[in-house]
Amino acid sequence: MNPISALHSFSSALLLNGLLLVTTVTVAATVDSATVAIPRMADGRPNFEGIWTNKSITPLQRSAELGDKAFFTAEDAKAFKERLQARGDRDTRTNDVRDVLTAYNDFWWDSGTEILPNMRTSIVVDPPSGRIPAMTEQRRAALAAEQAAVTERCRQPGCTTNNGGALAPSYAPQVLDLMTRCISFGTTVPMLATAYNNNYQLVQSKGTLAINTEMVHQVRRIPTTGSPHLPAQVKQWYGDPRGHWEGDTLVVESTNFTGQFQGALQAADENLRVIERFTLSSADILLYDFTVEDPTVWTSAWSGEIPLTRSDGLLYEYACHEGNRGIQNILRATRQDMKKQAP
């Protein structure tokens, strides 16, 4: 038996606030997944196949101004959306690239117009503050040293502004950030929303689940038979995923990361471990929970939840082809600049 506890919390919070929203979600939240009418594979396992989206304006971390408020009321949600829209409108009118990138990276004002259906004020649900725990002193010092080295290197020619709006080396392909190189936008593990292209195609067979991430077209092939991980020395950009079933919930553990990341996990290192849980709470809601563990980076583990909603239509290829041309132009311009300024 596998109750949908996270959505049950959502339903209770709405009732406490005197609101009644989406009756079907409330009903699904109060029953066991074994009794919900969900699609199943021939072997009886839940069928996750289809296009799913996490498109929303719900932030990863709770805004400090909300304090301990875990759920939006309808009025709260309306005010929050209006503030984000006002911020987005203002930043698109500025000539300051940093302001535009701040809106792009932090507020995702173009990623949707609605709060996630669980009405939480943040994707992070643990710690209860809704915020990612502090970094360890060791990791903070290591990142500071890395930044100091970049600052020192960029006193010389061979640097340019990267996708995050910061000055960074650009004299060789391997020193460019993962987004510029079209390797990762930080939306694959865990599955987090970004400014656009927030869709995922799940294809399932007996013993395997494949997840095609629209942003940068990365496909994860996840064995679901409980098979062991690859040897520890084998590292991969998106880790080595291994899944097993706990009732109707698919639990996926990913390890063996390279230690290079983009987006929300940019501070993580090769010790990262991500646990994901997939549970159909109805035919059109796939509850996605994840826990991030990296003891050399964060002082404690942290978790989030996202109700993925089914989407009609097709998932088109996002080829990131501009990176192929962009990298050539970045390297050419940087090297010309270095040559001009050479003694």
Secondary structure as GFF3:
##gff-version 3
##sequence-region A 1 343
A	DSSP	alpha_helix	5	16	.	.	.	ID=ss1
A	DSSP	alpha_helix	23	29	.	.	.	ID=ss2
A	DSSP	three_ten_helix	33	35	.	.	.	ID=ss3
A	DSSP	beta_strand	50	53	.	.	.	ID=ss4
A	DSSP	three_ten_helix	64	66	.	.	.	ID=ss5
A	DSSP	alpha_helix	74	92	.	.	.	ID=ss6
A	DSSP	alpha_helix	97	102	.	.	.	ID=ss7
A	DSSP	pi_helix	103	107	.	.	.	ID=ss8
A	DSSP	beta_strand	124	126	.	.	.	ID=ss9
A	DSSP	alpha_helix	137	153	.	.	.	ID=ss10
A	DSSP	beta_strand	159	161	.	.	.	ID=ss11
A	DSSP	beta_strand	167	169	.	.	.	ID=ss12
A	DSSP	three_ten_helix	173	175	.	.	.	ID=ss13
A	DSSP	beta_strand	199	205	.	.	.	ID=ss14
A	DSSP	beta_strand	208	213	.	.	.	ID=ss15
A	DSSP	beta_strand	218	223	.	.	.	ID=ss16
A	DSSP	beta_strand	240	246	.	.	.	ID=ss17
A	DSSP	beta_strand	249	255	.	.	.	ID=ss18
A	DSSP	three_ten_helix	263	265	.	.	.	ID=ss19
A	DSSP	beta_strand	273	282	.	.	.	ID=ss20
A	DSSP	beta_strand	285	293	.	.	.	ID=ss21
A	DSSP	beta_strand	302	311	.	.	.	ID=ss22
A	DSSP	alpha_helix	322	340	.	.	.	ID=ss23
###
